[in-house]
Amino acid sequence: MAAAQGYPLLCLENPLLDIQAVGDAALLQKYGLKDNDAILAEDQHMGLYDELFAKNDVKLIAGGAAQNTARGAQYALPASSVCYIGCVGRDKYAEILKEACEQAGVHTEYRVDDAQPTGKCGVIITGHNRSMCTHLAAANEYKIEHLKQPHIWSLVEKAQFYYVGGFHLTVCVPAIQALGEEAAAKNKVFMLNLSAPFIAQFFKDQLDSVLPYTDYTFCNETEARAFSESHSWGTDDVVEIAKKLAQLPKKNSNRPRTAIVTQGTLPTVAATVKPNGEVEVKEIPVREIPKESINDTNGAGDAFCGGFCAGIVQTKSLEDSIDMGQWLASLSIQELGASFPFPKQAYTPINRS
């Protein structure tokens, strides 16, 4: 049984069921939504989810940023490589979420909360716009006691790579710290995504408490600049911010830290601290695809991290792991939502010479 031997990559964050369907102005007006926006659901939005479920074109995706990354990594890795942990409710949404992960080959170990329903995000597609309405619910109820259960902690001990989405910093910092301590003590790889500008702005202390564990720190250019501003670094230069992120204090001195900043269609910046203390910066151009092939850029960053994680798990070089992330992101943006094409496509390194 796969669980007995463990999963190389373990991911932790907030599971959401993304419920996506094409809508129109009337549907948006009914629920007081804008055609290109993202909000948290209130009471008047609760009927939206069943209405989207009833549509013929509805697409159910195991959402939540790190769960997207987990599915992306499993897409590019051998079977039984990824385990995902988070909190869901005891309801039909949780069953749909679990089944979606099973179809993707991702093993789930959910904490089930009896008081809150499973978190979900209603996504209304109108042309190239998307209106997202999120009800976090049970995703906010994860507890470290779940992680410390013997059968869950045994999976933590067997894993060699940890990936945590920054949104979990609003939920259960002790669980993130527990994974960080395990990684530092046993020289495993710990990866953290800053996830959103508000994390650096409003959860600065929580973020700073886990950054010393990171071997790889991910963010996009907006998140990088938000971090710089919240830490009074006095620069909005992405390369300089990446260098400073890489040089932050670190618990495990046996591994260098690399800070990776994605910039949409601009080159991905990677800053790595060398043994002599100098910082080596690499800028790797993204894979170009025709504009007409782009369907949905939502989740591109999650897909990038999934491909990167797959590369690191397979002991690929930093450049090849970044290229693998860009490859998976390029596949994802040609799909609807954070999805990947089937039958599976094999990774082919790009010739950058």
The 8 nearest C-alpha neighbors of each residue, nearest first, counted from 0:
[[1, 3, 2, 4, 5, 79, 6, 106],
 [2, 0, 3, 4, 79, 5, 6, 80],
 [3, 1, 5, 4, 0, 6, 154, 79],
 [2, 4, 1, 5, 0, 154, 6, 153],
 [5, 3, 2, 1, 6, 0, 157, 154],
 [6, 4, 2, 157, 154, 3, 1, 158],
 [5, 7, 80, 81, 158, 8, 82, 79],
 [6, 8, 158, 159, 80, 160, 81, 5],
 [9, 7, 160, 81, 6, 158, 161, 80],
 [8, 10, 82, 161, 83, 81, 158, 160],
 [11, 9, 162, 83, 163, 161, 84, 82],
 [10, 12, 84, 163, 83, 85, 162, 164],
 [13, 11, 167, 164, 85, 65, 163, 14],
 [12, 14, 138, 85, 63, 167, 15, 86],
 [15, 13, 63, 85, 138, 62, 66, 12],
 [16, 14, 119, 62, 118, 63, 17, 61],
 [15, 17, 119, 62, 61, 96, 60, 120],
 [16, 18, 120, 60, 62, 119, 59, 121],
 [19, 17, 121, 59, 122, 58, 120, 16],
 [20, 18, 122, 58, 57, 123, 17, 121],
 [21, 19, 57, 123, 56, 124, 51, 58],
 [20, 22, 124, 123, 125, 19, 23, 56],
 [21, 23, 123, 124, 125, 26, 20, 24],
 [24, 22, 25, 26, 125, 27, 21, 124],
 [25, 23, 27, 26, 28, 22, 34, 125],
 [24, 26, 28, 23, 27, 29, 22, 30],
 [27, 25, 29, 28, 23, 24, 22, 30],
 [26, 28, 32, 24, 25, 29, 30, 31],
 [27, 29, 31, 25, 30, 26, 24, 32],
 [30, 28, 26, 27, 31, 25, 32, 24],
 [29, 31, 28, 32, 27, 44, 26, 43],
 [30, 32, 28, 29, 27, 33, 44, 26],
 [33, 31, 27, 30, 28, 34, 130, 36],
 [34, 32, 35, 36, 130, 27, 31, 28],
 [33, 35, 130, 129, 128, 36, 32, 125],
 [36, 34, 130, 129, 128, 33, 37, 131],
 [35, 37, 130, 33, 131, 34, 38, 129],
 [38, 36, 131, 132, 130, 39, 35, 133],
 [39, 37, 132, 133, 131, 40, 36, 130],
 [38, 40, 133, 132, 134, 41, 37, 135],
 [39, 41, 134, 133, 132, 44, 38, 42],
 [40, 42, 43, 44, 39, 45, 134, 132],
 [41, 43, 44, 45, 40, 46, 134, 30],
 [42, 44, 41, 45, 30, 46, 40, 47],
 [45, 43, 42, 41, 47, 46, 40, 30],
 [44, 46, 47, 42, 43, 48, 41, 40],
 [47, 45, 44, 48, 49, 50, 43, 42],
 [46, 48, 50, 45, 44, 49, 51, 121],
 [47, 49, 51, 50, 46, 121, 52, 45],
 [50, 48, 52, 51, 47, 46, 53, 45],
 [51, 49, 47, 53, 48, 52, 46, 54],
 [50, 52, 48, 53, 49, 54, 47, 20],
 [51, 53, 49, 50, 54, 57, 48, 18],
 [54, 52, 50, 51, 49, 55, 57, 56],
 [55, 53, 57, 51, 56, 52, 50, 20],
 [56, 54, 57, 53, 52, 20, 51, 58],
 [55, 57, 54, 20, 58, 21, 19, 53],
 [58, 56, 20, 54, 19, 55, 52, 51],
 [57, 59, 19, 18, 20, 56, 60, 17],
 [60, 58, 18, 17, 19, 57, 61, 16],
 [59, 61, 17, 62, 16, 58, 18, 99],
 [62, 60, 16, 96, 99, 17, 100, 15],
 [63, 61, 15, 16, 17, 60, 67, 66],
 [62, 64, 14, 15, 66, 13, 65, 67],
 [63, 65, 67, 66, 301, 62, 68, 164],
 [66, 64, 68, 164, 67, 12, 63, 69],
 [65, 67, 69, 68, 63, 64, 62, 70],
 [68, 66, 64, 70, 65, 69, 62, 301],
 [67, 69, 305, 65, 301, 71, 66, 70],
 [70, 68, 66, 72, 71, 67, 65, 305],
 [71, 69, 73, 67, 68, 72, 103, 74],
 [72, 70, 305, 68, 74, 69, 73, 302],
 [71, 73, 305, 309, 69, 75, 74, 306],
 [72, 74, 76, 70, 75, 71, 81, 69],
 [75, 73, 71, 72, 76, 70, 103, 343],
 [74, 76, 73, 72, 309, 71, 306, 77],
 [77, 75, 73, 74, 309, 72, 80, 78],
 [78, 76, 80, 79, 75, 73, 74, 81],
 [77, 79, 80, 76, 104, 73, 81, 105],
 [80, 78, 81, 1, 6, 104, 77, 105],
 [81, 79, 6, 7, 78, 8, 77, 73],
 [82, 80, 8, 6, 105, 9, 73, 79],
 [81, 83, 106, 9, 107, 105, 6, 10],
 [82, 84, 10, 107, 9, 11, 106, 108],
 [85, 83, 11, 108, 109, 107, 10, 12],
 [84, 86, 109, 13, 12, 14, 11, 110],
 [85, 87, 110, 138, 109, 141, 111, 137],
 [88, 86, 117, 111, 137, 93, 138, 112],
 [89, 87, 117, 116, 112, 111, 137, 115],
 [88, 90, 113, 111, 112, 93, 116, 87],
 [89, 91, 92, 93, 88, 116, 94, 117],
 [90, 92, 94, 93, 95, 89, 117, 96],
 [93, 91, 95, 94, 90, 117, 96, 16],
 [92, 94, 96, 91, 95, 90, 117, 87],
 [93, 95, 97, 91, 96, 92, 98, 90],
 [96, 94, 92, 98, 93, 97, 99, 91],
 [97, 95, 93, 99, 94, 61, 98, 16],
 [96, 98, 94, 100, 99, 95, 93, 101],
 [97, 99, 101, 95, 100, 96, 94, 102],
 [100, 98, 96, 102, 97, 101, 61, 95],
 [99, 101, 103, 105, 97, 102, 98, 104],
 [102, 100, 104, 98, 103, 99, 105, 97],
 [101, 103, 99, 100, 104, 98, 105, 97],
 [102, 104, 100, 101, 105, 70, 99, 74],
 [105, 103, 101, 102, 100, 106, 73, 79],
 [104, 106, 100, 81, 101, 103, 82, 70],
 [107, 105, 82, 83, 81, 104, 101, 108],
 [108, 106, 83, 82, 109, 84, 105, 97],
 [107, 109, 84, 83, 110, 106, 85, 82],
 [110, 108, 85, 86, 84, 107, 111, 87],
 [109, 111, 86, 85, 87, 145, 112, 141],
 [112, 110, 87, 88, 86, 109, 89, 113],
 [111, 113, 88, 114, 115, 87, 137, 89],
 [112, 114, 89, 115, 88, 111, 116, 137],
 [113, 115, 112, 116, 88, 137, 89, 136],
 [114, 116, 137, 136, 88, 112, 113, 117],
 [117, 115, 88, 137, 136, 118, 90, 89],
 [116, 118, 88, 87, 137, 93, 92, 136],
 [119, 117, 135, 15, 136, 134, 138, 137],
 [120, 118, 16, 15, 134, 17, 133, 117],
 [119, 121, 133, 17, 132, 18, 16, 134],
 [120, 122, 18, 132, 131, 48, 17, 19],
 [123, 121, 19, 131, 130, 18, 120, 124],
 [122, 124, 130, 22, 129, 20, 21, 19],
 [123, 125, 21, 129, 22, 128, 20, 126],
 [126, 124, 128, 22, 23, 21, 127, 129],
 [125, 127, 128, 124, 129, 21, 22, 23],
 [128, 126, 125, 129, 124, 295, 294, 35],
 [129, 127, 125, 35, 126, 124, 34, 130],
 [128, 130, 124, 35, 123, 34, 125, 131],
 [129, 131, 36, 35, 123, 34, 122, 37],
 [132, 130, 37, 122, 121, 36, 38, 129],
 [131, 133, 38, 121, 120, 40, 39, 37],
 [134, 132, 120, 39, 40, 119, 135, 38],
 [133, 135, 40, 119, 118, 136, 39, 120],
 [136, 134, 118, 138, 133, 137, 119, 139],
 [135, 137, 118, 115, 138, 134, 116, 139],
 [138, 136, 115, 87, 117, 140, 139, 116],
 [139, 137, 13, 86, 135, 140, 136, 118],
 [140, 138, 137, 170, 141, 136, 135, 13],
 [139, 141, 137, 138, 86, 142, 170, 112],
 [140, 142, 86, 139, 85, 171, 138, 170],
 [143, 141, 144, 145, 171, 140, 146, 174],
 [142, 144, 174, 146, 145, 147, 173, 141],
 [145, 143, 147, 142, 146, 148, 174, 141],
 [146, 144, 143, 147, 148, 142, 110, 151],
 [145, 147, 143, 144, 148, 151, 152, 174],
 [146, 148, 144, 152, 145, 149, 143, 151],
 [147, 149, 151, 145, 146, 150, 152, 144],
 [150, 148, 152, 151, 153, 147, 146, 154],
 [149, 151, 153, 152, 148, 154, 147, 146],
 [152, 150, 154, 148, 153, 149, 146, 147],
 [151, 153, 155, 149, 154, 147, 150, 148],
 [152, 154, 156, 150, 155, 151, 149, 157],
 [155, 153, 157, 152, 151, 156, 5, 158],
 [154, 156, 152, 158, 153, 157, 151, 9],
 [155, 157, 153, 154, 158, 152, 181, 159],
 [158, 156, 154, 5, 155, 153, 159, 6],
 [159, 157, 7, 155, 6, 156, 8, 160],
 [158, 160, 7, 187, 8, 188, 157, 161],
 [161, 159, 188, 8, 158, 187, 189, 7],
 [162, 160, 189, 9, 10, 8, 190, 188],
 [161, 163, 190, 10, 191, 189, 9, 11],
 [164, 162, 11, 191, 10, 12, 190, 165],
 [163, 165, 192, 65, 12, 166, 191, 167],
 [164, 166, 193, 194, 167, 192, 168, 163],
 [165, 167, 168, 164, 169, 194, 12, 13],
 [168, 166, 170, 12, 169, 165, 164, 171],
 [167, 169, 166, 172, 170, 165, 171, 205],
 [170, 168, 167, 166, 171, 202, 172, 139],
 [169, 171, 167, 139, 168, 172, 141, 140],
 [172, 170, 173, 174, 168, 167, 142, 141],
 [171, 173, 175, 168, 174, 176, 170, 205],
 [174, 172, 176, 175, 171, 177, 143, 142],
 [175, 173, 143, 177, 176, 172, 171, 178],
 [176, 174, 172, 178, 177, 173, 179, 171],
 [175, 177, 179, 173, 178, 174, 180, 209],
 [178, 176, 174, 180, 179, 175, 173, 181],
 [179, 177, 181, 175, 176, 180, 182, 174],
 [178, 180, 176, 182, 212, 177, 181, 183],
 [179, 181, 183, 177, 182, 178, 184, 176],
 [182, 180, 178, 184, 179, 183, 185, 177],
 [181, 183, 187, 179, 180, 185, 186, 184],
 [182, 184, 251, 180, 186, 181, 185, 179],
 [183, 185, 181, 182, 186, 180, 251, 187],
 [186, 184, 182, 187, 183, 181, 180, 159],
 [185, 187, 183, 182, 184, 188, 251, 253],
 [186, 188, 182, 159, 185, 160, 183, 189],
 [187, 189, 160, 182, 214, 161, 159, 190],
 [188, 190, 161, 213, 214, 160, 182, 162],
 [191, 189, 162, 215, 213, 214, 161, 216],
 [192, 190, 163, 216, 162, 164, 217, 213],
 [191, 193, 217, 164, 194, 165, 216, 218],
 [192, 194, 165, 218, 195, 217, 191, 198],
 [195, 193, 165, 192, 166, 164, 218, 196],
 [196, 194, 197, 198, 222, 193, 199, 165],
 [195, 197, 222, 225, 198, 199, 200, 221],
 [198, 196, 200, 199, 195, 201, 202, 225],
 [199, 197, 202, 196, 200, 201, 195, 203],
 [200, 198, 203, 226, 197, 196, 202, 201],
 [199, 201, 197, 198, 229, 203, 202, 196],
 [200, 202, 197, 198, 203, 199, 204, 196],
 [203, 201, 198, 205, 204, 199, 200, 206],
 [202, 204, 199, 206, 205, 201, 200, 207],
 [205, 203, 207, 206, 202, 208, 201, 199],
 [206, 204, 208, 202, 207, 203, 168, 172],
 [207, 205, 203, 208, 204, 209, 202, 210],
 [206, 208, 204, 210, 205, 209, 203, 211],
 [207, 209, 205, 206, 210, 204, 211, 176],
 [210, 208, 207, 211, 206, 212, 176, 205],
 [209, 211, 207, 212, 213, 208, 206, 249],
 [212, 210, 249, 250, 209, 248, 213, 208],
 [213, 211, 179, 210, 250, 209, 249, 183],
 [212, 214, 189, 210, 215, 190, 211, 216],
 [213, 215, 256, 189, 190, 188, 257, 255],
 [216, 214, 190, 257, 213, 258, 256, 191],
 [215, 217, 258, 191, 192, 190, 259, 213],
 [218, 216, 192, 259, 260, 258, 193, 191],
 [219, 217, 260, 193, 222, 192, 223, 194],
 [218, 220, 261, 260, 222, 221, 262, 223],
 [219, 221, 223, 262, 222, 260, 224, 261],
 [222, 220, 224, 223, 219, 225, 196, 218],
 [221, 223, 196, 225, 219, 224, 220, 218],
 [224, 222, 220, 226, 221, 225, 218, 219],
 [223, 225, 227, 221, 226, 235, 222, 228],
 [224, 226, 222, 228, 196, 227, 223, 229],
 [227, 225, 199, 223, 229, 224, 228, 230],
 [228, 226, 224, 232, 230, 225, 229, 231],
 [227, 229, 231, 225, 230, 226, 224, 232],
 [228, 230, 226, 227, 231, 200, 225, 199],
 [229, 231, 227, 228, 232, 226, 203, 233],
 [232, 230, 228, 233, 229, 227, 234, 226],
 [233, 231, 227, 230, 234, 228, 229, 240],
 [232, 234, 231, 228, 227, 235, 230, 236],
 [235, 233, 236, 232, 227, 240, 239, 228],
 [234, 236, 224, 237, 227, 233, 240, 239],
 [237, 235, 239, 234, 238, 240, 224, 241],
 [236, 238, 240, 239, 241, 235, 220, 223],
 [239, 237, 241, 240, 236, 242, 268, 280],
 [240, 238, 242, 236, 241, 237, 243, 234],
 [239, 241, 243, 237, 242, 238, 244, 236],
 [242, 240, 244, 238, 239, 243, 258, 270],
 [243, 241, 239, 245, 240, 270, 244, 238],
 [242, 244, 240, 246, 245, 241, 239, 247],
 [245, 243, 241, 246, 242, 247, 258, 240],
 [244, 246, 258, 242, 243, 257, 256, 247],
 [245, 247, 243, 244, 242, 248, 272, 256],
 [246, 248, 244, 245, 249, 243, 211, 210],
 [249, 247, 211, 246, 250, 210, 245, 212],
 [248, 250, 211, 251, 212, 247, 252, 213],
 [251, 249, 211, 212, 252, 183, 248, 213],
 [252, 250, 183, 253, 249, 254, 212, 186],
 [251, 253, 254, 250, 249, 255, 183, 256],
 [254, 252, 251, 255, 186, 183, 250, 274],
 [253, 255, 252, 251, 256, 214, 186, 188],
 [256, 254, 272, 214, 257, 273, 271, 253],
 [257, 255, 214, 245, 271, 215, 272, 254],
 [256, 258, 271, 215, 270, 245, 214, 259],
 [257, 259, 216, 245, 270, 241, 269, 215],
 [260, 258, 269, 217, 268, 216, 257, 218],
 [259, 261, 219, 218, 268, 267, 217, 220],
 [260, 262, 219, 267, 263, 220, 268, 218],
 [263, 261, 265, 220, 219, 267, 264, 266],
 [262, 264, 265, 261, 266, 219, 285, 267],
 [263, 265, 262, 285, 266, 287, 284, 286],
 [264, 266, 262, 263, 284, 267, 285, 261],
 [267, 265, 284, 283, 285, 282, 268, 262],
 [266, 268, 261, 283, 282, 260, 262, 284],
 [269, 267, 282, 260, 259, 281, 266, 261],
 [270, 268, 259, 281, 280, 258, 282, 257],
 [269, 271, 280, 258, 257, 242, 279, 241],
 [272, 270, 257, 279, 278, 256, 245, 273],
 [271, 273, 278, 255, 277, 276, 256, 245],
 [272, 274, 276, 277, 275, 278, 271, 255],
 [275, 273, 276, 272, 277, 255, 278, 254],
 [276, 274, 273, 277, 272, 278, 255, 279],
 [277, 275, 273, 274, 272, 278, 246, 271],
 [276, 278, 273, 275, 272, 279, 274, 271],
 [279, 277, 272, 271, 273, 270, 280, 242],
 [278, 280, 271, 270, 272, 277, 281, 273],
 [281, 279, 270, 269, 278, 271, 282, 268],
 [280, 282, 269, 268, 283, 270, 279, 267],
 [283, 281, 268, 267, 266, 269, 284, 280],
 [282, 284, 266, 267, 281, 285, 268, 318],
 [285, 283, 266, 267, 282, 265, 286, 264],
 [286, 284, 266, 325, 264, 287, 283, 265],
 [287, 285, 325, 288, 284, 326, 329, 322],
 [286, 288, 285, 289, 264, 329, 284, 290],
 [287, 289, 290, 286, 292, 329, 293, 291],
 [290, 288, 292, 291, 287, 293, 333, 286],
 [291, 289, 292, 293, 288, 294, 287, 333],
 [290, 292, 289, 293, 294, 288, 333, 295],
 [293, 291, 290, 289, 333, 294, 288, 332],
 [294, 292, 333, 290, 291, 332, 295, 289],
 [293, 295, 333, 332, 334, 292, 335, 296],
 [296, 294, 332, 297, 335, 293, 336, 334],
 [295, 297, 332, 299, 298, 294, 293, 336],
 [298, 296, 295, 299, 336, 337, 332, 300],
 [297, 299, 337, 301, 300, 302, 296, 336],
 [300, 298, 328, 302, 301, 296, 297, 303],
 [301, 299, 303, 302, 298, 304, 328, 261],
 [300, 302, 68, 298, 304, 303, 299, 67],
 [301, 303, 328, 305, 299, 300, 304, 71],
 [302, 304, 324, 328, 300, 306, 305, 301],
 [303, 305, 307, 301, 302, 306, 324, 68],
 [306, 304, 72, 68, 71, 302, 308, 303],
 [305, 307, 324, 323, 309, 303, 72, 308],
 [306, 308, 324, 320, 304, 310, 309, 305],
 [309, 307, 311, 305, 310, 306, 304, 312],
 [310, 308, 72, 306, 312, 307, 311, 76],
 [309, 311, 320, 307, 313, 315, 308, 312],
 [310, 312, 314, 308, 313, 309, 315, 320],
 [313, 311, 309, 314, 310, 308, 160, 7],
 [312, 314, 310, 311, 315, 309, 76, 308],
 [315, 313, 311, 312, 310, 316, 320, 309],
 [314, 316, 310, 313, 311, 320, 319, 317],
 [315, 317, 319, 318, 320, 314, 311, 310],
 [316, 318, 320, 319, 321, 315, 311, 310],
 [319, 317, 321, 316, 320, 322, 283, 315],
 [320, 318, 322, 316, 321, 317, 315, 323],
 [319, 321, 310, 307, 323, 317, 322, 318],
 [322, 320, 324, 318, 323, 319, 307, 317],
 [321, 323, 319, 325, 324, 320, 326, 318],
 [324, 322, 320, 326, 306, 321, 325, 307],
 [325, 323, 306, 303, 307, 321, 327, 322],
 [324, 326, 322, 328, 323, 327, 303, 329],
 [327, 325, 323, 329, 324, 328, 322, 330],
 [326, 328, 330, 324, 329, 325, 306, 302],
 [327, 329, 302, 303, 299, 331, 325, 330],
 [330, 328, 326, 327, 331, 332, 325, 333],
 [331, 329, 327, 328, 333, 332, 339, 326],
 [330, 332, 328, 339, 334, 333, 338, 329],
 [333, 331, 296, 295, 334, 329, 293, 330],
 [332, 334, 294, 293, 331, 330, 292, 295],
 [335, 333, 331, 332, 294, 338, 336, 295],
 [336, 334, 295, 294, 338, 337, 333, 332],
 [335, 337, 338, 297, 295, 334, 298, 331],
 [336, 338, 298, 331, 67, 297, 335, 299],
 [339, 337, 331, 336, 334, 335, 340, 60],
 [338, 340, 331, 330, 334, 341, 337, 71],
 [341, 339, 343, 342, 338, 330, 334, 344],
 [342, 340, 343, 339, 344, 338, 74, 334],
 [341, 343, 340, 344, 339, 345, 74, 103],
 [342, 344, 341, 340, 345, 74, 339, 75],
 [343, 345, 342, 346, 340, 341, 75, 74],
 [346, 344, 347, 343, 75, 74, 342, 348],
 [345, 347, 348, 344, 323, 326, 75, 327],
 [346, 348, 345, 349, 323, 326, 344, 350],
 [349, 347, 346, 350, 322, 319, 323, 326],
 [348, 350, 351, 347, 322, 286, 326, 319],
 [349, 351, 352, 348, 347, 322, 286, 319],
 [352, 350, 349, 348, 284, 283, 322, 286],
 [351, 350, 349, 348, 283, 284, 318, 319]]
